[in-house]
């Protein structure tokens, strides 16, 4: 059961959004246009709008959505330690699990973190 003291502050969630945008910009050469983080219990979601590269947009125009999703998610798997590191630094909590997902039309990227309870 998650208590009210386990809830991250709005400032922390905003900092997480900014950290995810910076990391995406560093890794992809382009960052999302908008980002917002939400918490529901031990789950934290960072939802980012935009940020597809020119190559990805070109492939999507050619109806190659599966390739864009495959490459993006495969790269995310390789970069998982970087995303976990940012989330742990910003939240002060250990990340138990992390997943990434990409949606198209409109394009959204979602980073999902499962946080350990705060150290007592």
Rosetta constraint file for C-alpha pairs under 8 A:
AtomPair CA 2 CA 6 HARMONIC 6.20 0.50
AtomPair CA 2 CA 41 HARMONIC 5.63 0.50
AtomPair CA 2 CA 42 HARMONIC 6.93 0.50
AtomPair CA 2 CA 117 HARMONIC 7.90 0.50
AtomPair CA 3 CA 7 HARMONIC 7.27 0.50
AtomPair CA 6 CA 41 HARMONIC 7.75 0.50
AtomPair CA 6 CA 42 HARMONIC 7.94 0.50
AtomPair CA 6 CA 117 HARMONIC 6.71 0.50
AtomPair CA 6 CA 118 HARMONIC 6.48 0.50
AtomPair CA 7 CA 39 HARMONIC 7.36 0.50
AtomPair CA 7 CA 41 HARMONIC 7.29 0.50
AtomPair CA 8 CA 12 HARMONIC 6.11 0.50
AtomPair CA 8 CA 13 HARMONIC 6.64 0.50
AtomPair CA 8 CA 39 HARMONIC 7.41 0.50
AtomPair CA 8 CA 91 HARMONIC 7.25 0.50
AtomPair CA 9 CA 13 HARMONIC 6.36 0.50
AtomPair CA 10 CA 14 HARMONIC 6.11 0.50
AtomPair CA 11 CA 15 HARMONIC 6.11 0.50
AtomPair CA 12 CA 16 HARMONIC 6.16 0.50
AtomPair CA 12 CA 90 HARMONIC 6.62 0.50
AtomPair CA 12 CA 91 HARMONIC 6.34 0.50
AtomPair CA 13 CA 17 HARMONIC 6.32 0.50
AtomPair CA 13 CA 36 HARMONIC 7.62 0.50
AtomPair CA 13 CA 37 HARMONIC 5.32 0.50
AtomPair CA 13 CA 38 HARMONIC 6.82 0.50
AtomPair CA 13 CA 91 HARMONIC 7.96 0.50
AtomPair CA 14 CA 18 HARMONIC 6.32 0.50
AtomPair CA 14 CA 36 HARMONIC 6.81 0.50
AtomPair CA 14 CA 37 HARMONIC 6.56 0.50
AtomPair CA 15 CA 19 HARMONIC 6.08 0.50
AtomPair CA 15 CA 90 HARMONIC 6.68 0.50
AtomPair CA 16 CA 20 HARMONIC 6.15 0.50
AtomPair CA 16 CA 37 HARMONIC 6.86 0.50
AtomPair CA 16 CA 46 HARMONIC 7.65 0.50
AtomPair CA 16 CA 86 HARMONIC 7.59 0.50
AtomPair CA 16 CA 87 HARMONIC 6.43 0.50
AtomPair CA 16 CA 90 HARMONIC 5.99 0.50
AtomPair CA 16 CA 91 HARMONIC 7.48 0.50
AtomPair CA 17 CA 21 HARMONIC 6.23 0.50
AtomPair CA 17 CA 35 HARMONIC 5.64 0.50
AtomPair CA 17 CA 36 HARMONIC 5.52 0.50
AtomPair CA 17 CA 37 HARMONIC 5.63 0.50
AtomPair CA 17 CA 46 HARMONIC 6.18 0.50
AtomPair CA 18 CA 22 HARMONIC 6.16 0.50
AtomPair CA 18 CA 35 HARMONIC 7.46 0.50
AtomPair CA 19 CA 23 HARMONIC 6.16 0.50
AtomPair CA 19 CA 86 HARMONIC 6.54 0.50
AtomPair CA 19 CA 87 HARMONIC 7.96 0.50
AtomPair CA 19 CA 90 HARMONIC 7.97 0.50
AtomPair CA 20 CA 24 HARMONIC 6.09 0.50
AtomPair CA 20 CA 46 HARMONIC 7.67 0.50
AtomPair CA 20 CA 83 HARMONIC 7.32 0.50
AtomPair CA 20 CA 86 HARMONIC 7.50 0.50
AtomPair CA 21 CA 25 HARMONIC 6.12 0.50
AtomPair CA 21 CA 31 HARMONIC 5.52 0.50
AtomPair CA 21 CA 32 HARMONIC 6.02 0.50
AtomPair CA 21 CA 35 HARMONIC 7.13 0.50
AtomPair CA 21 CA 48 HARMONIC 7.76 0.50
AtomPair CA 22 CA 26 HARMONIC 6.15 0.50
AtomPair CA 22 CA 31 HARMONIC 6.76 0.50
AtomPair CA 23 CA 27 HARMONIC 6.09 0.50
AtomPair CA 23 CA 31 HARMONIC 7.88 0.50
AtomPair CA 23 CA 83 HARMONIC 7.63 0.50
AtomPair CA 24 CA 28 HARMONIC 5.70 0.50
AtomPair CA 24 CA 29 HARMONIC 7.49 0.50
AtomPair CA 24 CA 30 HARMONIC 6.78 0.50
AtomPair CA 24 CA 31 HARMONIC 5.19 0.50
AtomPair CA 24 CA 32 HARMONIC 7.34 0.50
AtomPair CA 24 CA 51 HARMONIC 7.96 0.50
AtomPair CA 25 CA 29 HARMONIC 4.96 0.50
AtomPair CA 25 CA 30 HARMONIC 4.32 0.50
AtomPair CA 25 CA 31 HARMONIC 3.88 0.50
AtomPair CA 25 CA 32 HARMONIC 7.47 0.50
AtomPair CA 26 CA 30 HARMONIC 7.23 0.50
AtomPair CA 26 CA 31 HARMONIC 7.68 0.50
AtomPair CA 28 CA 53 HARMONIC 7.18 0.50
AtomPair CA 29 CA 53 HARMONIC 7.74 0.50
AtomPair CA 30 CA 51 HARMONIC 5.75 0.50
AtomPair CA 30 CA 52 HARMONIC 7.37 0.50
AtomPair CA 30 CA 53 HARMONIC 6.69 0.50
AtomPair CA 31 CA 50 HARMONIC 7.60 0.50
AtomPair CA 31 CA 51 HARMONIC 4.88 0.50
AtomPair CA 32 CA 48 HARMONIC 5.79 0.50
AtomPair CA 32 CA 49 HARMONIC 5.51 0.50
AtomPair CA 32 CA 50 HARMONIC 4.68 0.50
AtomPair CA 32 CA 51 HARMONIC 3.98 0.50
AtomPair CA 32 CA 52 HARMONIC 7.74 0.50
AtomPair CA 33 CA 48 HARMONIC 7.34 0.50
AtomPair CA 33 CA 49 HARMONIC 5.78 0.50
AtomPair CA 33 CA 50 HARMONIC 5.41 0.50
AtomPair CA 33 CA 51 HARMONIC 6.47 0.50
AtomPair CA 34 CA 48 HARMONIC 5.57 0.50
AtomPair CA 34 CA 49 HARMONIC 5.14 0.50
AtomPair CA 34 CA 50 HARMONIC 7.14 0.50
AtomPair CA 35 CA 46 HARMONIC 6.85 0.50
AtomPair CA 35 CA 47 HARMONIC 5.59 0.50
AtomPair CA 35 CA 48 HARMONIC 4.21 0.50
AtomPair CA 35 CA 49 HARMONIC 6.31 0.50
AtomPair CA 36 CA 46 HARMONIC 5.68 0.50
AtomPair CA 36 CA 47 HARMONIC 5.46 0.50
AtomPair CA 36 CA 48 HARMONIC 6.55 0.50
AtomPair CA 37 CA 44 HARMONIC 6.89 0.50
AtomPair CA 37 CA 45 HARMONIC 5.45 0.50
AtomPair CA 37 CA 46 HARMONIC 4.12 0.50
AtomPair CA 37 CA 47 HARMONIC 6.15 0.50
AtomPair CA 38 CA 44 HARMONIC 5.65 0.50
AtomPair CA 38 CA 45 HARMONIC 5.21 0.50
AtomPair CA 38 CA 46 HARMONIC 6.42 0.50
AtomPair CA 39 CA 43 HARMONIC 5.71 0.50
AtomPair CA 39 CA 44 HARMONIC 4.37 0.50
AtomPair CA 39 CA 45 HARMONIC 6.30 0.50
AtomPair CA 40 CA 44 HARMONIC 6.38 0.50
AtomPair CA 42 CA 114 HARMONIC 5.54 0.50
AtomPair CA 42 CA 115 HARMONIC 5.14 0.50
AtomPair CA 42 CA 116 HARMONIC 6.95 0.50
AtomPair CA 42 CA 117 HARMONIC 7.38 0.50
AtomPair CA 43 CA 112 HARMONIC 7.01 0.50
AtomPair CA 43 CA 113 HARMONIC 5.75 0.50
AtomPair CA 43 CA 114 HARMONIC 4.70 0.50
AtomPair CA 43 CA 115 HARMONIC 6.37 0.50
AtomPair CA 44 CA 112 HARMONIC 5.84 0.50
AtomPair CA 44 CA 113 HARMONIC 5.11 0.50
AtomPair CA 44 CA 114 HARMONIC 6.39 0.50
AtomPair CA 44 CA 115 HARMONIC 7.43 0.50
AtomPair CA 45 CA 110 HARMONIC 6.60 0.50
AtomPair CA 45 CA 111 HARMONIC 5.72 0.50
AtomPair CA 45 CA 112 HARMONIC 4.68 0.50
AtomPair CA 45 CA 113 HARMONIC 6.43 0.50
AtomPair CA 46 CA 110 HARMONIC 5.60 0.50
AtomPair CA 46 CA 111 HARMONIC 5.09 0.50
AtomPair CA 46 CA 112 HARMONIC 6.54 0.50
AtomPair CA 47 CA 108 HARMONIC 6.77 0.50
AtomPair CA 47 CA 109 HARMONIC 5.91 0.50
AtomPair CA 47 CA 110 HARMONIC 4.60 0.50
AtomPair CA 47 CA 111 HARMONIC 6.63 0.50
AtomPair CA 48 CA 108 HARMONIC 5.49 0.50
AtomPair CA 48 CA 109 HARMONIC 5.10 0.50
AtomPair CA 48 CA 110 HARMONIC 6.25 0.50
AtomPair CA 49 CA 106 HARMONIC 7.99 0.50
AtomPair CA 49 CA 107 HARMONIC 6.08 0.50
AtomPair CA 49 CA 108 HARMONIC 4.54 0.50
AtomPair CA 49 CA 109 HARMONIC 6.43 0.50
AtomPair CA 50 CA 107 HARMONIC 5.58 0.50
AtomPair CA 50 CA 108 HARMONIC 6.00 0.50
AtomPair CA 50 CA 109 HARMONIC 7.62 0.50
AtomPair CA 52 CA 56 HARMONIC 5.96 0.50
AtomPair CA 52 CA 57 HARMONIC 6.42 0.50
AtomPair CA 52 CA 107 HARMONIC 7.66 0.50
AtomPair CA 53 CA 57 HARMONIC 6.24 0.50
AtomPair CA 54 CA 58 HARMONIC 6.12 0.50
AtomPair CA 55 CA 59 HARMONIC 6.27 0.50
AtomPair CA 56 CA 60 HARMONIC 6.15 0.50
AtomPair CA 56 CA 68 HARMONIC 5.96 0.50
AtomPair CA 57 CA 61 HARMONIC 6.19 0.50
AtomPair CA 58 CA 62 HARMONIC 6.47 0.50
AtomPair CA 59 CA 63 HARMONIC 6.49 0.50
AtomPair CA 59 CA 64 HARMONIC 5.25 0.50
AtomPair CA 59 CA 65 HARMONIC 7.01 0.50
AtomPair CA 59 CA 67 HARMONIC 7.90 0.50
AtomPair CA 59 CA 68 HARMONIC 6.92 0.50
AtomPair CA 60 CA 64 HARMONIC 5.18 0.50
AtomPair CA 60 CA 65 HARMONIC 5.32 0.50
AtomPair CA 60 CA 68 HARMONIC 7.24 0.50
AtomPair CA 64 CA 68 HARMONIC 6.62 0.50
AtomPair CA 65 CA 69 HARMONIC 6.16 0.50
AtomPair CA 66 CA 70 HARMONIC 6.00 0.50
AtomPair CA 67 CA 71 HARMONIC 6.08 0.50
AtomPair CA 68 CA 72 HARMONIC 5.98 0.50
AtomPair CA 69 CA 73 HARMONIC 5.95 0.50
AtomPair CA 69 CA 102 HARMONIC 6.65 0.50
AtomPair CA 70 CA 74 HARMONIC 5.95 0.50
AtomPair CA 71 CA 75 HARMONIC 6.07 0.50
AtomPair CA 72 CA 76 HARMONIC 6.18 0.50
AtomPair CA 72 CA 102 HARMONIC 7.84 0.50
AtomPair CA 73 CA 77 HARMONIC 6.23 0.50
AtomPair CA 73 CA 100 HARMONIC 6.84 0.50
AtomPair CA 73 CA 101 HARMONIC 6.95 0.50
AtomPair CA 73 CA 102 HARMONIC 7.75 0.50
AtomPair CA 74 CA 78 HARMONIC 6.61 0.50
AtomPair CA 75 CA 79 HARMONIC 6.30 0.50
AtomPair CA 76 CA 80 HARMONIC 5.83 0.50
AtomPair CA 76 CA 100 HARMONIC 6.87 0.50
AtomPair CA 79 CA 83 HARMONIC 6.72 0.50
AtomPair CA 80 CA 84 HARMONIC 6.12 0.50
AtomPair CA 80 CA 98 HARMONIC 7.38 0.50
AtomPair CA 81 CA 85 HARMONIC 5.98 0.50
AtomPair CA 82 CA 86 HARMONIC 6.36 0.50
AtomPair CA 83 CA 87 HARMONIC 6.26 0.50
AtomPair CA 84 CA 88 HARMONIC 6.03 0.50
AtomPair CA 84 CA 95 HARMONIC 6.36 0.50
AtomPair CA 84 CA 98 HARMONIC 7.03 0.50
AtomPair CA 84 CA 113 HARMONIC 8.00 0.50
AtomPair CA 85 CA 89 HARMONIC 6.09 0.50
AtomPair CA 86 CA 90 HARMONIC 6.09 0.50
AtomPair CA 87 CA 91 HARMONIC 5.92 0.50
AtomPair CA 87 CA 92 HARMONIC 7.95 0.50
AtomPair CA 87 CA 93 HARMONIC 7.90 0.50
AtomPair CA 87 CA 95 HARMONIC 7.27 0.50
AtomPair CA 87 CA 113 HARMONIC 7.92 0.50
AtomPair CA 88 CA 92 HARMONIC 5.33 0.50
AtomPair CA 88 CA 93 HARMONIC 5.25 0.50
AtomPair CA 88 CA 94 HARMONIC 5.51 0.50
AtomPair CA 88 CA 95 HARMONIC 6.22 0.50
AtomPair CA 89 CA 93 HARMONIC 7.58 0.50
AtomPair CA 92 CA 118 HARMONIC 7.80 0.50
AtomPair CA 93 CA 115 HARMONIC 6.31 0.50
AtomPair CA 93 CA 116 HARMONIC 6.21 0.50
AtomPair CA 93 CA 117 HARMONIC 7.12 0.50
AtomPair CA 93 CA 118 HARMONIC 5.87 0.50
AtomPair CA 93 CA 119 HARMONIC 7.71 0.50
AtomPair CA 94 CA 115 HARMONIC 5.87 0.50
AtomPair CA 94 CA 116 HARMONIC 5.34 0.50
AtomPair CA 94 CA 117 HARMONIC 7.93 0.50
AtomPair CA 95 CA 113 HARMONIC 6.44 0.50
AtomPair CA 95 CA 114 HARMONIC 5.78 0.50
AtomPair CA 95 CA 115 HARMONIC 4.60 0.50
AtomPair CA 95 CA 116 HARMONIC 6.03 0.50
AtomPair CA 96 CA 113 HARMONIC 7.50 0.50
AtomPair CA 96 CA 114 HARMONIC 5.42 0.50
AtomPair CA 96 CA 115 HARMONIC 5.57 0.50
AtomPair CA 96 CA 116 HARMONIC 5.96 0.50
AtomPair CA 97 CA 113 HARMONIC 5.82 0.50
AtomPair CA 97 CA 114 HARMONIC 5.11 0.50
AtomPair CA 97 CA 115 HARMONIC 7.35 0.50
AtomPair CA 98 CA 111 HARMONIC 7.28 0.50
AtomPair CA 98 CA 112 HARMONIC 5.53 0.50
AtomPair CA 98 CA 113 HARMONIC 4.57 0.50
AtomPair CA 98 CA 114 HARMONIC 6.41 0.50
AtomPair CA 99 CA 111 HARMONIC 6.06 0.50
AtomPair CA 99 CA 112 HARMONIC 5.18 0.50
AtomPair CA 99 CA 113 HARMONIC 6.71 0.50
AtomPair CA 100 CA 109 HARMONIC 7.38 0.50
AtomPair CA 100 CA 110 HARMONIC 5.71 0.50
AtomPair CA 100 CA 111 HARMONIC 4.61 0.50
AtomPair CA 100 CA 112 HARMONIC 6.07 0.50
AtomPair CA 101 CA 109 HARMONIC 5.82 0.50
AtomPair CA 101 CA 110 HARMONIC 5.20 0.50
AtomPair CA 101 CA 111 HARMONIC 6.63 0.50
AtomPair CA 102 CA 107 HARMONIC 7.22 0.50
AtomPair CA 102 CA 108 HARMONIC 5.84 0.50
AtomPair CA 102 CA 109 HARMONIC 4.49 0.50
AtomPair CA 102 CA 110 HARMONIC 6.31 0.50
AtomPair CA 103 CA 107 HARMONIC 5.23 0.50
AtomPair CA 103 CA 108 HARMONIC 5.02 0.50
AtomPair CA 103 CA 109 HARMONIC 6.23 0.50
AtomPair CA 104 CA 108 HARMONIC 6.49 0.50
